[in-house]
Amino acid sequence: MSAEKNIKDNTSKKEVLSDKSKTVQGDVYVQDVHKYFGVTRALNGVNFNANFGEIHAIVGGNGCGKSTLAKVMSGVLPIDKGKVSILGHTPTSPVMARNMGIATVFQEVMIAEEASVIDNLFVGSDDFWWKNFTQREKVLKAQEIMEDLVGEYVDPYTQAFNLSLPIKAWITIARAFLRENTKVLILDESSAALDFDSTERLFKKMRELRDNGVAVFIVTHRIAELVRISDKATVMRDGKDVGVLEKKDLNEKNLIGLMTGRTESEGKSKTVALQAKTEKVVMRAENLVVWPDSKPVNFEVKRGEIIGVTGLDGNGQDDFVKILAGVQTSHGGTTEILDSNENFLKYNSLDDAKNNGISFVSGDRKKEGILPNLSIYENLVIPLYKKTSKAGFLGFVNWMELNGIFDWEVERLSIKTGPRDNLIGSLSGGNQQKVMIARSFAQHPKVLILNDPARGIDVSTKRDLYVHLRKYVEEGNTVVFLSSELEEFIGLCPKVMVFRNGTVFDIFENEKVNADTLLEGMFGQTAGISETTISSKSNSPSTPILNRSVKNSKIPEKKIVKVVDFDKENIEENKTKIKIKTF
């Protein structure tokens, strides 16, 4: 039976919602739903409405309840009050939801690290159609779906712990696309670990499902992405739905206005990127070999400077910042930090880096960030125990000082914590990420290394983060900032390094720091540089980058669709603002 026929058979006559919403019920609807976690009201009277054959975004700030709504719709969480109707039924468990044709990809990357790619893909699938497939047929299907999504071959027998975070994310997404009976697809921040190119492949699959009559729901913080892909958006704030935007009204201004309760203009591009106020180098790398077969990188960053780092997934930029942070060892070369005596000190471990004023914030909070068995409070202040201790052990920790630091950082980043003694896992993914950022700020490091720190946090908090980063740098500190969202660099980083094939392919400065140019560099469409030296001496816009070449600029055959102006009120009608480039 086709998906279209199943949908028609299960679609009942539309009814009228409560007077509160005064709208017509769709094929999928939530009516006056409440969900409580102790004293916390995660959902406080939500009304939600959608139809088959559309992509519907659920958007809002961290802790607004959107992920809870996704879990309610997928049968993971029971509701305390109200009604949920999908295909005329209420899913009361994940198994029931799956049997109803509801596929959900949750925010956290949930895979078995010791298991292979193929085992992770087909886990729990023996109770439906895949049980009749041979192992060879499963292997071929695994190869096909992963290559289609990832954009390159992935060995189905590779153990998951050997894979990068983006590929792990693809495995969780692929599980949903492997199912052929899907009528409802729910994606909770599924693009958070993906770069632009990967996100485009995900969008292609989403559009295919929509065009086949599937109801696709996305929970996301990436405003620019949802503007492009969504047919409709429901905005949430403080556990309630506060508005629905149709396609013609889907733009950043309207979304942020509903999310925050106030009207805001974008303003990012109007901010002048910070320039270093001193020539004093505080961190450097000499002949750093990121991959065994990659060209070495020479790198310098000055006091009071912020440098951006980017690249397509799997091109070495993650490894580079982890080496700088002492999290990962290089395959050659040295890393050095200026010590308290103004002498350069070599370091090659995380402890050495920490002891010399380097702090690292990972975008992979589950693996490299949060301490799941500890409380919210402990996760934020535990690195400060020793610094605030009068005698070097916990019995003499200055708890009053720690409490003050905790309260200050929570307020500064608007972290919705609930009781601070709750486990860190009680927070939303975005608020967990905020705790990690707050933990680094609280240590007052001389060099702050950020690996996609804004992954999973809302647009309002992102802007607050940029404000604090600017203030931090203006105070004479240094930031190395890796991001997969190119717009984040604009107005923040005067210099951005683009990685390809494990080394620096090109460097962009000042007015060339824009999404279009950076993307072209990521795909090898700029001239590149033959001498991979990032030096403070090249920071002047008048200094040319010499000896450019196109070596190693292998051009992929793919089409990239880029929205370069997200401020217009009607993206569809202003097609002159949409650039299509074929690389």
C-alpha positions in Angstrom: 0.0 0.0 0.0 1.4 3.4 -1.0 2.2 6.2 1.4 -0.4 8.4 -0.3 -3.1 5.8 0.1 -2.3 5.1 3.7 -2.5 8.9 4.4 -5.9 9.2 2.7 -7.2 6.2 4.6 -6.1 7.6 7.9 -7.1 11.2 7.3 -10.3 12.0 9.1 -12.7 14.9 8.6 -11.3 18.2 9.9 -12.7 19.4 13.2 -12.6 22.7 15.0 -10.1 23.3 17.8 -10.8 25.0 21.0 -11.8 28.6 21.1 -8.3 29.4 22.2 -6.8 28.6 18.8 -9.9 29.1 16.6 -8.4 27.1 13.8 -9.1 24.0 11.8 -7.6 20.7 12.8 -5.0 19.3 10.5 -4.0 15.8 9.8 -1.6 16.1 12.8 -2.7 18.1 15.8 -2.0 18.9 19.4 -4.8 20.4 21.5 -4.2 22.2 24.8 -1.3 19.9 25.8 0.4 20.2 29.1 3.5 18.4 30.3 5.1 18.9 33.7 8.4 17.8 35.2 8.0 18.4 38.8 7.5 22.2 39.2 8.7 22.8 35.7 6.0 23.4 33.1 7.6 22.2 29.9 4.4 22.5 27.9 1.7 24.8 29.2 -1.3 24.6 26.9 0.2 24.0 23.4 -1.9 24.0 20.3 -0.2 22.7 17.2 -1.6 22.0 13.7 -0.1 20.5 10.5 -0.9 18.5 7.4 0.6 15.8 5.3 2.6 16.9 2.3 4.2 19.9 4.1 7.4 20.7 6.0 6.5 22.3 9.3 9.0 23.9 11.6 8.8 24.1 15.4 11.0 26.9 16.6 11.7 28.8 19.8 14.4 29.6 22.3 16.2 27.1 24.5 13.9 25.6 27.1 10.7 26.7 25.3 9.3 23.2 25.1 9.8 22.4 21.4 11.9 19.2 22.0 9.3 18.1 24.6 6.6 18.6 22.0 8.5 16.4 19.6 8.8 13.7 22.2 5.1 13.9 23.0 4.2 13.6 19.3 6.6 10.6 18.9 5.2 8.7 22.0 8.3 9.0 24.1 6.6 11.2 26.7 3.1 10.8 28.0 1.0 14.0 28.3 -0.5 15.3 31.6 -3.4 17.0 30.0 -4.8 17.6 26.5 -4.9 15.6 23.2 -2.5 14.5 20.6 -3.8 13.1 17.3 -1.6 11.7 14.5 -3.3 9.6 11.8 -6.4 9.6 14.0 -4.6 8.0 16.9 -2.5 9.0 19.9 1.0 7.4 20.1 1.6 6.2 23.6 5.0 4.6 23.1 7.9 4.7 20.6 6.9 1.2 19.5 3.4 2.3 18.8 4.6 5.4 17.0 6.9 3.4 14.8 4.1 1.0 13.9 2.0 4.0 13.0 4.6 5.2 10.6 6.1 7.9 12.8 9.9 8.1 12.5 11.8 10.4 14.9 15.4 11.6 14.9 16.2 13.2 18.3 18.7 15.9 19.0 21.3 13.7 20.8 23.3 11.4 18.6 22.3 8.0 19.9 24.4 5.2 18.6 26.3 2.2 19.9 30.0 3.3 19.8 31.3 -0.3 19.7 28.9 -1.5 17.0 29.5 -1.2 13.3 27.7 1.2 11.0 25.4 -1.5 9.6 24.5 -2.8 13.1 23.7 0.7 14.2 21.5 1.3 11.1 19.4 -1.8 11.5 19.2 -2.1 15.2 15.7 -2.9 16.3 14.6 -3.5 12.7 14.0 -7.2 12.8 10.4 -6.9 13.7 9.4 -5.4 10.3 10.2 -5.7 6.7 14.0 -5.9 7.0 13.8 -9.3 8.7 13.3 -10.9 5.3 16.4 -9.3 3.8 19.7 -11.1 3.6 22.9 -9.7 5.2 24.3 -8.9 1.7 21.1 -7.0 0.8 21.4 -5.0 4.1 25.0 -4.2 3.4 24.2 -2.9 -0.1 21.3 -0.8 1.4 23.6 0.6 4.1 26.2 1.6 1.6 23.6 3.2 -0.7 21.8 5.2 2.0 25.1 6.4 3.7 26.7 7.4 0.5 23.6 9.3 -0.5 23.4 11.2 2.7 27.1 11.6 3.6 28.2 12.3 0.0 31.0 9.7 0.1 31.5 6.0 0.7 31.3 4.9 4.4 32.5 1.4 5.2 29.4 -0.4 6.7 31.7 -2.5 9.0 33.5 0.4 10.5 33.0 0.7 14.3 31.1 3.9 15.2 33.7 5.2 17.6 36.1 5.6 14.7 33.7 8.0 12.9 33.4 11.8 13.1 30.4 13.4 14.9 28.7 14.4 11.6 28.8 10.8 10.2 27.4 9.5 13.6 24.6 12.1 13.1 24.0 10.7 9.6 23.6 7.2 11.0 20.8 8.3 13.3 19.1 10.2 10.4 19.6 7.3 8.0 17.6 5.0 10.3 14.5 7.1 9.7 15.0 7.2 5.9 15.5 3.4 5.7 11.9 2.9 6.7 9.6 2.7 3.8 6.3 3.1 5.7 7.1 6.5 7.1 4.1 8.9 7.1 5.4 11.3 9.7 9.0 12.3 10.1 10.2 14.4 13.1 13.7 15.8 13.1 14.8 17.4 16.4 17.9 19.6 15.7 19.1 17.0 13.2 21.2 19.4 11.2 23.0 20.8 14.3 26.1 18.6 13.6 26.0 19.1 9.8 27.8 21.7 7.6 26.2 23.5 4.7 26.8 20.9 2.1 25.5 18.1 4.3 22.4 20.1 5.3 21.6 20.5 1.6 21.6 16.8 1.1 19.3 16.4 4.2 16.9 19.1 2.7 16.8 17.2 -0.6 15.6 14.0 1.2 13.1 16.1 3.2 11.6 17.6 0.1 11.3 14.1 -1.5 9.3 12.9 1.5 7.1 15.9 1.5 6.4 15.6 -2.2 5.4 12.0 -1.5 2.8 13.1 1.0 4.8 12.7 4.2 4.4 15.2 7.1 7.9 16.4 7.9 8.5 18.3 11.2 11.8 20.0 12.0 12.8 21.4 15.4 15.6 23.8 14.8 17.5 26.9 15.9 18.9 27.6 12.5 16.6 30.4 11.4 18.1 30.8 7.9 17.7 27.1 7.3 14.0 26.9 8.3 13.2 30.0 6.2 14.4 28.1 3.2 13.0 24.7 3.8 9.7 25.2 5.7 6.2 25.6 4.4 5.0 26.8 7.8 6.4 27.4 11.2 4.9 27.2 14.7 6.8 29.5 17.2 6.9 28.6 20.9 7.8 30.6 24.0 7.7 29.5 27.6 5.9 26.3 26.9 3.2 27.8 24.7 2.6 28.3 21.1 2.7 32.1 20.3 2.1 32.2 16.6 2.1 30.4 13.3 3.8 31.8 10.2 2.8 30.8 6.7 5.4 30.6 3.9 4.8 34.2 2.8 5.5 35.5 6.3 8.5 33.3 7.1 11.5 35.6 7.6 14.0 36.1 10.3 12.5 39.4 11.6 9.1 37.8 12.2 10.5 34.6 13.7 12.7 36.4 16.1 10.0 38.8 17.0 7.7 35.9 18.0 10.5 34.0 19.8 11.6 36.9 21.9 8.4 38.8 22.2 10.0 41.9 20.8 10.9 43.2 17.3 14.5 42.9 16.3 16.4 43.6 13.2 19.2 41.3 12.2 22.0 43.7 12.7 24.8 41.2 12.5 26.3 42.4 9.3 26.4 46.0 10.6 28.7 45.1 13.4 32.4 45.8 12.6 34.6 42.8 13.2 37.2 43.2 16.0 40.8 43.8 15.1 43.7 42.9 17.4 44.9 45.8 19.5 48.4 44.4 19.9 51.1 42.6 17.9 51.9 40.3 20.9 51.6 36.6 19.8 50.1 34.4 22.5 49.7 31.1 20.8 51.5 29.6 17.8 52.0 26.3 15.9 55.0 25.4 13.8 54.9 22.8 11.0 51.7 21.4 12.6 50.7 18.2 10.8 46.9 17.6 11.3 46.7 14.4 9.3 49.5 12.0 8.5 49.5 12.9 4.8 48.5 16.6 5.0 50.6 19.7 4.4 51.9 21.4 7.6 50.3 24.5 9.1 52.1 27.4 10.7 49.8 29.4 12.8 50.0 32.5 15.0 47.2 34.3 17.0 47.7 37.6 18.8 46.5 38.9 22.1 43.1 40.5 21.7 42.4 38.7 18.4 39.6 36.4 17.3 40.3 34.1 14.4 37.6 32.0 12.6 38.0 28.5 11.4 35.7 26.6 9.0 35.5 24.0 6.3 33.3 21.2 5.0 32.8 18.3 7.4 35.8 16.0 7.5 38.4 18.4 6.2 40.5 18.6 9.3 39.3 21.8 10.9 37.9 19.9 14.0 41.2 18.1 14.4 43.1 21.4 14.1 41.3 23.2 16.9 41.4 20.0 19.1 45.2 19.9 18.7 45.4 23.6 19.7 43.3 22.8 22.8 45.5 19.8 23.7 42.5 17.5 23.3 44.2 15.7 20.4 47.8 15.0 19.5 49.2 16.1 16.1 51.2 14.0 13.6 54.1 16.4 13.7 55.1 19.9 14.6 54.7 21.9 17.8 52.1 24.0 19.7 53.2 26.7 22.0 51.5 29.1 24.5 52.9 32.3 26.0 53.3 31.6 29.7 53.0 34.0 32.7 56.7 35.0 32.3 56.1 36.0 28.6 58.1 33.0 27.4 56.8 30.4 24.9 56.1 27.0 26.4 55.5 23.9 24.3 52.4 21.8 25.3 50.9 18.7 23.9 48.2 17.6 26.4 44.9 18.8 27.7 46.3 19.3 31.3 49.2 21.4 29.9 46.8 23.5 27.9 44.5 24.0 30.9 47.3 24.8 33.3 48.5 27.5 30.9 45.2 29.3 30.4 43.6 27.5 27.4 40.0 26.5 27.6 38.0 24.4 25.1 34.3 24.3 24.4 33.2 21.4 22.2 30.1 21.2 20.0 29.8 17.5 20.9 28.6 18.1 24.5 27.6 14.5 25.0 31.1 13.1 24.3 33.4 16.0 25.2 31.4 18.3 27.3 28.9 17.5 30.0 29.4 15.3 33.0 26.1 13.3 32.9 26.3 12.0 36.4 26.8 15.4 38.0 24.4 18.2 38.7 23.9 21.4 36.8 25.8 23.3 39.5 28.8 20.8 39.5 29.0 20.9 35.7 29.5 24.6 35.7 31.8 25.2 38.7 33.8 22.0 39.1 36.9 23.4 37.3 36.9 26.2 39.8 37.1 24.0 42.9 40.9 24.2 43.1 41.0 28.0 42.2 38.6 28.9 44.9 40.0 26.5 47.5 41.9 27.9 50.5 43.8 24.7 51.1 43.9 22.8 47.9 41.2 20.3 48.8 37.4 20.3 48.7 36.9 20.8 52.4 38.0 24.4 52.2 36.3 25.4 48.9 34.9 28.9 49.0 31.3 27.9 48.4 30.0 31.5 48.7 32.4 32.6 45.9 31.3 29.6 43.7 27.7 30.3 44.3 28.2 33.9 43.1 30.0 32.7 40.0 27.3 30.2 39.2 24.5 32.8 39.6 26.4 35.3 37.5 27.1 32.9 34.6 23.5 31.6 34.6 22.2 35.1 34.4 24.7 36.2 31.8 23.8 33.4 29.3 20.1 33.2 30.3 20.4 29.6 31.3 17.0 28.0 32.2 18.2 25.6 35.0 15.4 24.7 37.3 16.8 23.5 40.6 20.6 23.7 40.3 21.1 20.3 42.0 19.2 18.5 39.2 21.3 16.4 36.9 22.7 18.2 33.8 20.6 15.8 31.7 17.4 17.5 33.0 18.2 20.5 30.9 17.4 20.9 27.2 20.3 20.3 24.8 20.7 24.1 24.2 20.9 24.9 27.9 23.4 22.1 28.4 25.5 23.8 25.8 25.1 27.1 27.6 26.4 25.5 30.8 29.6 24.4 28.9 30.1 27.9 27.5 29.5 29.4 31.0 32.1 27.0 32.5 34.7 28.2 30.1 33.9 31.9 30.7 34.1 31.3 34.5 37.7 30.2 34.2 38.8 33.4 32.6 41.2 31.7 30.1 43.8 33.7 28.1 42.9 31.7 25.0 39.3 30.4 24.5 39.0 27.7 21.7 35.4 27.2 20.6 34.4 24.2 18.4 30.9 25.0 17.1 29.9 26.4 20.5 26.5 27.7 19.3 25.4 24.3 18.1 21.9 23.8 19.5 21.4 27.2 21.1 18.7 29.7 20.0 19.3 32.8 18.0 18.8 35.2 20.9 21.4 33.4 23.0 23.8 33.3 20.0 23.7 37.1 19.8 24.3 37.3 23.5 27.2 35.0 23.1 28.7 37.1 20.3 28.4 40.2 22.6 30.3 38.4 25.4 32.9 37.1 23.0 33.5 40.6 21.7 33.8 41.9 25.3 36.2 39.1 26.2 38.5 39.9 23.2 38.4 43.6 23.9 39.7 42.9 27.4 42.8 41.5 25.8 42.0 37.8 25.6 42.1 35.6 22.5 39.6 33.4 20.7 39.9 30.7 18.1 36.3 30.2 16.8 35.3 27.2 14.7 31.8 27.2 13.2 29.8 25.4 10.6 27.4 28.3 10.3 29.1 30.8 8.0 26.9 33.8 9.0 28.4 33.6 12.5 31.7 34.9 11.4 30.3 38.1 9.9 30.9 41.1 12.2 32.8 38.9 14.6 36.0 37.5 12.9 38.3 39.8 10.9 40.1 36.7 9.6 38.8 33.2 8.7 40.8 30.1 7.8 39.2 27.6 5.5 40.4 24.0 5.7 40.5 21.4 2.9 42.2 18.0 3.0 43.6 18.5 6.5 45.3 21.8 5.9 44.6 25.5 5.4 43.3 26.0 1.8 42.6 29.7 2.0 42.4 32.7 4.3 39.8 35.5 4.1 40.0 38.8 5.8 37.8 41.8 6.5 35.3 42.5 3.7 35.9 39.0 2.2 34.5 37.4 5.3 31.1 36.6 4.0 29.0 33.5 3.4 29.4 33.4 -0.4 33.2 33.8 -0.4 33.8 31.4 2.4 31.6 28.8 0.8 33.5 29.1 -2.4 36.7 28.5 -0.5 35.3 25.5 1.2 34.6 23.9 -2.2 38.0 24.9 -3.6 36.6 27.6 -5.9 39.1 30.3 -4.7 42.7 30.4 -5.7 43.9 29.0 -2.4 47.3 29.4 -0.8 50.4 27.4 -1.4 52.1 28.6 1.8 49.8 27.6 4.7 51.1 30.2 7.2 48.6 32.1 9.3 50.6 34.9 10.8 49.8 38.0 12.6 51.8 39.9 10.0 49.3 39.1 7.3 46.4 40.8 9.2 46.6 44.0 7.2 44.1 44.1 4.3 46.8 45.7 2.1 49.1 42.7 2.5 48.5 40.4 -0.5 48.5 36.6 -0.2 51.2 35.5 -2.6 51.9 32.3 -4.5 48.3 31.3 -4.9 47.6 28.0 -6.6 44.8 25.6 -7.1 46.6 22.5 -6.0 44.5 20.0 -4.2 41.4 21.9 -5.2 39.4 18.9 -6.3 36.1 20.2 -7.5 33.0 18.2 -6.5 30.2 17.9 -8.9 27.3 19.1 -6.9 24.8 21.9 -6.9 24.6 24.3 -4.0 21.6 26.4 -3.3 22.4 29.5 -1.2 20.0 32.0 0.2 22.2 35.1 0.5 19.6 37.6 1.8 17.3 36.3 4.6 15.8 39.6 5.5 13.2 39.8 2.7 9.7 39.2 3.8 8.9 36.7 1.1 11.7 34.4 0.0 9.7 32.7 -2.6 8.6 35.8 -4.3 12.0 37.5 -4.2 13.8 35.0 -6.3 16.3 37.5 -7.4 17.7 37.2 -3.9 18.4 33.5 -4.3 21.7 32.6 -5.9 22.1 29.1 -7.5 25.7 28.1 -8.0 26.9 24.9 -9.6 30.3 23.8 -8.4 
